[in-house]
């Protein structure tokens, strides 16, 4: 028998622990742990060593299996012209080294074994479990499955299509390549630092770390997968993150079509370069660094948060989406569709912002030539909006702070509410536009051919009202060339017909002096009020005195409460304008206790809401008793 073993390549002096012509019945149960160091081991460490073929290099094959004898170790070296046939098994205690030879289909590497592929080929449907497989060259054909606790290290060579890494397995790719349709599932870990993974890689509840190398197109992370992409990684087009999965992208490059799907989250930071992205319904996209080059979309029901980095030209926020910008930059031609909402608290939005939904600016900067389209809403409370803002038909702009650049235009049927901040030179209101000014500063060369209501604020230059204009001024101390305007009744508009160089002056409701020269010739730098323009002044005796009894008290609260939601002009001595609501309440609260006669406080204690309710009931009861007495 010893001569036969020598012919087959078994080295003398070693105990036989190989069933090279046996069947599965010769194999012991697999061990639970790997017993060898990585890579081919020194033959002297094994009880038995079999070289296939042994010199001279003539073709030879083995069948059955190797290892599996309790307490014994065996090494099988399959060299050039050597082969292990189909259904070969490496059991516990076996090391199989393939360097130029081949192993047939259905190779099984069981627990406690090790397989090293240096060159040559492993056939279809190779399965490994509770062991380690090192591939530095050669090829593993299609259908390779890394089962529970298997470790696969690919540094060279290739793995064919339909490679599966199942629950508890680990795959490390530092070189070589994995063909298309690789699937990692159920807690499998895949680390890619080099080499390549082909298209249609699916990570299903796995952990994937890519620090280098390439991942092909149609990479899908789903069912609570975690993906980390950094370093020099290169992920091709159509990478998708869905259903509870998270992708952290801090480096590398991502090709066109990064897609955050329902339940997916993508975090972009560091030095990452992303071609463009889609944030679909129910997804979240966070950008704190890196660069998105352009053409991205924020779909209905999705959320985009930008705190750093850059997003390129052509970002679109679709209806029902939400975009929050606290840093970084969004480049030109950002489009905000109807029913979408953008919050800008820091950072920058580039030129040609198009607003069909709502943009709320509380910080940061919007660059020049923004447009508020029909139905769009722009709110500015801090930060800035650049030159050339254009508010179209049926749009709304509210400015409570911040800075609006020069050359803003209110188109016909648009609405501007200005209560703070600063408005740049050259503001223009077209025919049928509505501009309400109760605070802030208004730059030089303010022009209107629409309706302007002035309750406060400071005009720093010329004011021009053209033929179709209606100018309404609310305040006190109305004078023309120093003489009081006669016949004023509190709360009732009075039309001023005087023109021809006289000056109208007043104290606005916020205490700011107001003065306009009623010139009828339009000269650059001068005030101008066309003969056909309507100029109205309204004396407001005591702001917040909504029942006009000369005192701001609880009774005025009742009047305010009973008119909540009513249109502008409903309340007497309403200095705020607009729909009756919180603004009128705030004015009443600020002036509570003031009297018309003295301008001093009659009562310094403001009632709480509960006492106001009781007061309202008392007032109502008194009215009922009065009616009964009169009857």
Secondary structure, 3 states (H helix, E strand, C coil): CHHHHHHHCECCCCCCCCCCCCCHHHCCCCCCCCCCCCCCCCHHHCCEEEEECCCCCCCEEECCEECCCCCCCEEEEEECCEEECCCCEECCCEEEEEEEEEECCCCEECCCCEEEEEEEEECCCCEECCCEEEEEEEEECCCCEECCCCEEEEEEEEECCCCEECCCCEEEECCCEECCCCEEECCCEEEECCCEECCCCEEECCEEEECCCEECCCCEEECCCEEEECCCCEECCCCEECCCCEEEECCCEECCCEEECCCCEEEECCCCEECCEEECCCCEEEEEEEEEEECCEECCCCEEEEEEEEEEECCEECCCCEEEEEEEEECCCCEECCCCEEEEEEEEECCCCEECCEEEEEEEEECCCCEECCCCEEEEEEEEECCCCEECCCCEEEEEEEEECCCCEECCCCEEEEEEEEECCCCEECCCCEEEEEEEEECCCEEECCEEEEEEEEECCCEEECCCCEEEEEEEEEEECCEECCCCCCCCEEECCCCCCCEEEEEECCCCEEEEECCCCCCCCCCEECCCCEEEEEECCCCCCCCCCCECCHHHHHHHHHCCCCCCCCCCCCCCCCCCCHHHHHHHHHHCCEECCCCCECCCCCCCHHHHHHHHHHHHHHHHHHHHHHC
